[in-house]
Amino acid sequence: MHQRPNILLFITDDHGAWANGCYGNGEVRTPTIDALAETGARFDKAYTPCPVCSPARACLLTGKTPSQVGIHDWLEEALPEVAERDWLGGRGTLFGLLAAAGYHTGLSGKWHLGQSHLPPRAADYHFGLPGWQGAHNGPYTYINNGEMVELDGNKSRFITDHAVEFIDTAPADKPFFLNIGYIATHSPYQQGAHDPEQTAAYQDCPFDEIPPWEAHPWVRNEGGGNQLTDAEVRDRYIGYHAAVTEIDDNIARVIGALQLRGQWENTIIIYTSDHGCAIGHQGFFGKGNSTRPLNMYDISLRVPLIIAGPGVAAQALDNYVDHCDGFHTICALAGVDMPSEDSFAGQSYAPMLSGQSMPWDNTRYGEYGDLRMIRDERWKLVWRYPAGPHDLFDMTADPAERENLFDRRPEIAARYKARLDAWYAEHEAAELSGLRVKELPAHNRNEAWRDGLREARGLQVY
């Protein structure tokens, strides 16, 4: 019998930290996630290094910044020339590192880094969504260990079915690593896109946890529509909350499979999302690309991060951590020796999980193409290359990020800009940096990103 823990990594889509009971929301139903938080570690200040899907996932799976891997926006995999390319370019991921350390590895669900029709390198099991991920419900052609399979129904349920199959068939003499990638809570948010049984539970919800809707002046809502009626806003509230509960119900099924197979006591469960999401918060629906200019609001950046399992103390932690740190932590939990010749962002917070104290810098960094950010407990600087507009927020006095102090506190902005530049000088590859100004490649037909790039004279997206 192996001694190292199994590791089960949930990466959901667009699930903001705010949309969980354990983070203080009294309206959303997340009993399974809340139970994990009660028995394990809940990080109250967890962030994504990029507020959009593909680069955020790359950060967690590689331990590198978008400007080290060259992925700067979501990959429009409905386009064959995008879908068929390996956007990680052969770089190592958690799958390869853990497989080399003796883990049986698998992916069930969303990959979103190109070549989703193929298993991640070093994955022993693969149930995936080739091409575009499509709707939450309905017919879809999946890939199941190399075989195309058409299924009709709910994607979260099918992803869970195959996660359970992985658990049931994993060899008993090896630890396993399983990445489960639900497409929920991604748009479409409208309740008609979700299970009627789930949406029924929220028909009478007042949604008092969400600030009153007032459109942001930069709004470009995901799914279209800048002028929303009260009924349309409420419709999105209902659908989004239903998607959160759908995820929670399916996590319960995975936990049940672990318990039935006798693996519950030996499995570390990590629950997080690729990035945050606004559902009317800050005056928009979506994330970093739901405004023009692009944004780095906390509502787009803050993610749930809950870790439970053997050796993890029940606690709430207020250290500022991100997905690059998560990469290091998973490697530490698995006993992986990091390649010394490689350059990574972040560090392991594994000692915190057992209740140990350790030195920790709460400064966080982020980027989205030509947009970069630095923040700590007090200040957040958002710098839009090449010419702005730039933001400076006092996060203590103005946590809602309503008052831009950039013009009034130039000395603060200059100090943080110098730190931002120094950090990225060590955590970018010149040929892959989001700050390169070139012609926009013809294959990238993502209208939202193209419009944003026009403002920056056309950054190339690799």
C-alpha positions in Angstrom: 0.0 0.0 0.0 1.4 3.4 -1.0 2.0 6.0 1.7 1.9 9.2 -0.2 -1.5 11.0 -0.4 -3.8 10.9 -3.4 -4.4 14.4 -4.7 -7.7 15.5 -6.2 -7.7 18.9 -7.8 -10.9 20.6 -8.8 -10.5 23.5 -11.2 -13.9 25.0 -11.9 -14.7 27.8 -14.2 -15.7 31.4 -13.3 -16.5 30.5 -9.7 -15.9 33.6 -7.5 -14.9 33.2 -3.9 -17.9 35.2 -2.9 -20.3 32.5 -4.2 -19.8 30.0 -1.4 -21.4 29.6 2.0 -18.1 29.2 3.7 -17.0 32.6 2.4 -19.9 34.3 4.1 -22.7 34.0 1.5 -25.9 33.0 3.2 -27.9 32.6 0.0 -26.0 30.1 -2.1 -26.3 26.4 -1.3 -22.8 24.8 -1.1 -23.0 22.3 1.8 -20.2 20.0 0.4 -17.7 22.8 -0.2 -18.6 24.3 3.2 -18.0 20.9 4.9 -14.6 20.7 3.3 -13.8 24.2 4.5 -14.9 23.4 8.0 -12.6 20.3 8.2 -9.7 21.7 6.2 -7.9 25.0 5.3 -9.8 27.9 3.7 -7.8 30.6 2.2 -9.6 33.9 2.4 -7.2 35.8 0.1 -6.5 33.5 -2.8 -6.0 35.0 -6.2 -5.5 34.1 -9.9 -2.5 35.5 -11.7 -4.8 36.2 -14.7 -8.5 36.9 -14.7 -9.4 34.7 -17.7 -9.5 30.9 -18.3 -6.6 29.6 -20.3 -3.7 31.6 -18.9 -5.0 31.1 -15.3 -5.0 27.3 -15.8 -1.5 27.4 -17.3 -0.3 29.2 -14.2 -1.7 26.5 -11.9 -0.5 23.6 -14.0 3.0 24.9 -14.8 3.9 27.3 -12.0 4.8 30.0 -14.5 3.3 33.3 -15.4 1.5 34.0 -18.7 4.5 35.9 -19.9 6.7 32.8 -19.3 4.4 30.4 -21.2 3.0 32.9 -23.8 -0.7 32.3 -23.2 -2.4 35.6 -22.7 -6.1 35.1 -23.3 -8.7 32.4 -23.4 -8.2 30.0 -26.4 -11.0 30.0 -28.9 -11.0 26.2 -29.4 -14.0 26.4 -31.8 -11.3 27.3 -34.3 -9.4 24.3 -35.5 -6.1 26.2 -35.9 -6.4 27.2 -32.2 -7.8 23.9 -30.9 -5.1 21.7 -32.6 -2.1 23.5 -31.3 -0.2 22.6 -28.1 -0.2 26.0 -26.5 2.1 24.9 -23.7 4.7 24.1 -26.2 5.9 20.9 -24.6 6.4 22.5 -21.2 6.2 20.4 -18.1 3.0 20.3 -16.0 1.8 18.8 -12.8 0.8 15.7 -14.8 4.4 15.0 -15.9 6.0 15.9 -12.6 3.6 13.7 -10.5 3.8 10.8 -13.0 7.6 10.8 -12.8 7.2 10.7 -9.0 5.1 7.5 -9.3 1.6 8.9 -9.4 -1.2 7.5 -11.6 -2.7 10.6 -13.3 -5.9 11.6 -14.9 -8.0 14.4 -16.3 -11.8 14.4 -16.3 -13.2 17.6 -17.9 -11.9 20.9 -19.1 -8.3 21.4 -20.2 -8.5 24.6 -22.4 -4.9 24.7 -23.3 -5.1 23.4 -26.8 -5.2 19.8 -28.1 -8.1 19.0 -25.8 -8.8 15.9 -27.9 -5.5 14.4 -26.6 -4.6 13.5 -23.0 -2.3 15.8 -21.2 1.3 14.6 -21.5 1.8 11.8 -18.9 -1.9 11.4 -18.1 -2.9 7.8 -17.8 -6.7 8.5 -18.0 -8.5 11.1 -20.1 -12.1 12.1 -20.4 -12.2 15.5 -22.1 -14.1 18.1 -24.2 -12.5 18.4 -27.6 -12.9 21.7 -29.4 -15.3 24.2 -27.9 -16.9 23.3 -24.6 -20.4 24.1 -25.7 -23.5 24.4 -23.4 -24.0 23.1 -19.9 -26.6 20.6 -21.1 -27.4 18.7 -24.3 -25.7 16.5 -26.8 -21.9 16.7 -27.1 -19.1 14.6 -28.4 -16.6 13.8 -25.7 -13.2 12.1 -25.9 -12.9 9.1 -23.6 -9.3 7.6 -23.6 -9.0 8.2 -27.3 -12.5 7.2 -28.3 -15.1 9.8 -29.4 -18.3 9.3 -27.4 -21.6 11.3 -27.9 -23.5 11.8 -24.7 -26.7 13.8 -24.2 -27.2 15.5 -20.8 -25.5 17.5 -18.1 -21.7 18.0 -18.6 -21.0 18.2 -14.8 -22.6 14.9 -14.3 -20.7 13.2 -17.1 -17.4 14.7 -15.9 -18.2 13.3 -12.5 -19.1 9.9 -13.9 -15.7 9.6 -15.4 -13.9 11.0 -12.3 -15.6 8.2 -10.4 -14.5 5.7 -13.0 -10.9 6.9 -12.6 -11.1 6.5 -8.8 -12.7 3.0 -9.2 -10.0 1.8 -11.6 -6.9 3.4 -10.2 -4.2 0.9 -9.3 -4.1 0.2 -5.5 -0.3 0.2 -5.3 0.2 3.8 -6.6 -1.1 7.2 -5.4 -3.2 9.0 -7.9 -3.5 12.6 -9.1 -6.9 13.5 -10.7 -7.7 16.9 -12.1 -11.5 17.5 -12.4 -12.5 20.4 -14.6 -16.1 21.5 -14.6 -17.3 24.1 -17.1 -19.8 25.4 -14.6 -20.1 28.2 -13.5 -19.1 29.6 -16.9 -21.6 31.6 -19.0 -24.3 31.3 -20.2 -25.5 32.4 -16.8 -29.2 32.6 -17.7 -31.4 30.1 -15.8 -32.6 28.4 -19.0 -29.1 27.1 -19.5 -29.2 25.1 -16.3 -31.0 22.2 -14.6 -34.6 23.3 -13.8 -34.4 21.4 -10.5 -31.4 23.5 -9.5 -32.9 26.8 -10.7 -36.1 26.1 -8.9 -34.4 26.4 -5.5 -33.5 30.0 -6.2 -36.7 31.4 -7.7 -37.6 33.2 -4.4 -34.1 34.1 -3.4 -33.7 37.9 -2.7 -30.0 37.9 -3.7 -29.2 40.4 -1.1 -25.6 39.3 -1.1 -25.1 41.0 -4.5 -24.9 44.8 -4.6 -27.6 46.5 -6.6 -27.0 46.5 -10.3 -25.6 49.6 -11.8 -23.7 49.3 -15.1 -20.0 50.1 -15.0 -19.0 52.8 -17.5 -16.6 50.3 -19.1 -19.0 47.4 -19.1 -18.9 44.8 -21.9 -20.9 42.0 -20.3 -20.0 38.4 -21.1 -22.7 37.0 -23.3 -23.5 40.4 -24.7 -25.9 43.1 -23.6 -24.8 46.3 -21.8 -28.4 47.5 -21.1 -30.0 44.8 -18.9 -33.5 44.9 -17.5 -34.1 44.0 -13.9 -35.7 40.7 -15.1 -32.6 39.9 -17.2 -30.3 40.6 -14.2 -32.3 38.4 -11.9 -32.3 35.6 -14.5 -28.5 35.6 -14.5 -28.4 35.6 -10.7 -30.6 32.5 -10.7 -28.7 30.6 -13.3 -25.3 31.3 -11.8 -26.3 30.2 -8.3 -27.8 27.1 -9.7 -24.5 26.3 -11.4 -22.6 26.7 -8.1 -25.0 24.2 -6.4 -24.6 21.8 -9.4 -20.9 21.8 -8.8 -21.4 21.2 -5.1 -23.7 18.3 -5.7 -21.2 16.6 -8.0 -18.3 17.1 -5.6 -20.4 15.2 -3.1 -20.6 12.3 -5.6 -16.8 12.3 -5.9 -16.3 12.2 -2.2 -18.8 9.3 -2.0 -16.7 7.4 -4.5 -13.6 8.0 -2.4 -15.3 6.8 0.7 -16.7 3.6 -1.0 -13.2 2.7 -2.2 -11.6 3.4 1.1 -9.5 6.3 -0.2 -11.2 9.2 1.6 -8.7 9.2 4.5 -5.7 9.2 2.2 -6.8 11.8 -0.3 -6.1 15.6 -0.3 -8.9 17.5 -2.0 -8.1 20.9 -3.4 -11.0 23.0 -4.6 -10.4 26.2 -6.6 -11.5 28.1 -9.7 -9.4 29.4 -12.6 -10.4 33.0 -11.8 -13.1 35.1 -10.1 -16.4 36.3 -11.6 -18.8 39.2 -11.2 -22.5 38.6 -11.4 -23.5 42.2 -11.4 -20.8 43.1 -8.9 -18.8 46.2 -9.9 -21.4 46.8 -12.6 -20.6 44.0 -15.0 -21.1 40.3 -15.6 -18.0 38.2 -16.2 -14.3 38.7 -15.4 -11.2 40.6 -16.6 -12.4 40.8 -20.2 -15.9 42.1 -19.4 -14.9 45.7 -19.4 -13.0 47.9 -21.9 -10.3 48.6 -20.9 -9.7 45.2 -19.4 -9.8 45.0 -15.6 -8.0 43.6 -12.6 -10.8 44.2 -10.0 -10.7 41.8 -7.0 -14.1 40.4 -8.1 -12.3 39.1 -11.2 -9.2 37.9 -9.3 -10.4 36.3 -6.1 -10.9 32.6 -6.2 -12.1 30.0 -3.6 -9.3 27.9 -2.3 -10.1 25.1 0.1 -7.8 22.2 0.9 -8.8 19.2 3.1 -7.4 15.8 3.8 -4.6 14.1 5.7 -2.3 16.4 7.5 -4.4 19.5 6.8 -5.5 21.4 9.9 -8.9 23.0 10.2 -8.2 26.7 9.9 -8.9 29.9 8.0 -5.8 31.6 6.5 -5.5 35.2 5.4 -2.1 34.9 3.6 -2.3 36.2 0.0 -1.6 33.2 -2.3 -2.2 32.4 -6.0 -2.2 29.6 -8.5 1.6 29.6 -9.0 1.9 29.0 -5.3 -0.7 26.2 -5.7 1.6 24.5 -8.2 4.5 24.4 -5.8 2.3 23.2 -3.0 0.9 20.3 -4.9 4.4 19.3 -5.8 5.5 19.5 -2.2 2.5 17.4 -1.0 3.4 14.8 -3.6 7.1 14.7 -2.7 8.2 16.0 -6.1 11.6 17.5 -6.5 11.4 20.7 -8.5 13.6 21.0 -11.6 16.5 23.2 -10.4 17.3 24.5 -13.8 13.8 25.8 -14.4 12.4 29.3 -13.4 9.1 29.3 -11.6 6.9 31.9 -10.0 5.5 31.5 -6.5 6.4 29.2 -3.6 4.9 26.3 -1.6 2.6 27.1 1.3 2.4 23.5 2.3 3.7 24.1 5.8 0.7 26.4 6.4 -1.7 23.5 5.8 -0.5 21.7 8.9 -0.7 24.8 11.0 2.9 25.9 10.8 3.9 29.5 10.5 6.3 30.5 7.8 7.7 33.7 6.3 5.3 34.9 3.6 5.2 38.0 1.3 1.6 39.0 0.6 2.4 40.9 -2.5 0.5 39.5 -5.5 1.1 40.1 -9.2 -1.1 39.6 -12.2 -1.3 40.2 -15.9 -3.7 40.1 -18.8 -1.9 40.7 -22.1 -0.6 44.3 -21.9 -2.2 44.9 -18.5 -0.2 44.2 -15.3 -1.0 44.5 -11.6 0.7 44.6 -8.3 -1.1 44.6 -4.9 -0.5 44.0 -1.3 -2.6 44.6 1.9 -2.8 48.3 1.3 -2.4 49.3 -2.4 -3.2 48.0 -5.8 -1.6 49.4 -8.9 -3.0 48.5 -12.3 -0.8 49.5 -15.2 -2.1 49.4 -18.8 0.6 49.5 -21.4 1.6 51.5 -23.3 -0.3 54.6 -22.2 -3.0 53.8 -19.7 -5.4 54.5 -18.2 -3.8 53.4 -15.0 -5.5 52.7 -11.6 -4.3 53.1 -8.0 -6.6 51.9 -5.3 -6.3 52.1 -1.5 -7.6 48.6 -0.7 -7.9 49.4 3.0 -10.0 52.6 2.7 -11.7 51.6 -0.6 -12.0 47.7 -0.9 -14.7 48.1 -3.5 -12.2 49.9 -5.8 -14.4 52.8 -6.6 -11.9 55.7 -6.2 -8.9 55.8 -8.5 -6.1 57.7 -6.7 -3.5 57.4 -9.5 -3.4 61.1 -10.3 -3.4 62.1 -6.6 -0.8 59.8 -5.3 2.0 59.7 -7.9 4.7 58.8 -5.4 2.8 55.6 -4.4 2.2 54.7 -8.1 5.9 55.2 -8.9 7.1 53.0 -6.1 4.8 50.2 -6.9 5.5 50.5 -10.7 9.2 50.0 -10.0 8.4 46.9 -8.0 6.1 45.6 -10.7 8.7 46.1 -13.4 11.4 44.4 -11.3 9.3 41.3 -10.6 8.3 40.8 -14.2 11.9 41.2 -15.3 12.5 38.0 -13.5 9.3 36.3 -14.4 8.9 36.7 -18.2 10.5 35.4 -21.4 11.1 38.3 -23.8 9.7 36.4 -26.8 6.6 35.4 -24.9 5.8 38.5 -22.9 2.4 40.1 -23.0 4.0 43.4 -23.7 5.2 42.6 -27.2 3.5 44.8 -29.8 3.0 43.0 -33.1 0.4 42.3 -35.7 -2.6 40.4 -34.4 -2.5 36.9 -35.9 -5.3 36.2 -38.3 -6.4 33.0 -36.5 -7.5 34.9 -33.4 -11.0 35.9 -34.1 -12.0 36.5 -30.5 -13.8 39.8 -30.9 -13.6 40.9 -27.3 -9.8 40.3 -27.1 -9.3 41.8 -30.6 -11.0 45.0 -29.5 -8.9 45.2 -26.4 -5.7 44.6 -28.4 -6.5 47.4 -30.8 -6.3 49.7 -27.9 -2.8 48.4 -27.3 -1.8 48.4 -31.0 -2.3 44.6 -31.3 -0.4 42.3 -29.0 0.2 38.9 -30.4 -1.3 36.0 -28.5 0.6 32.7 -28.4 
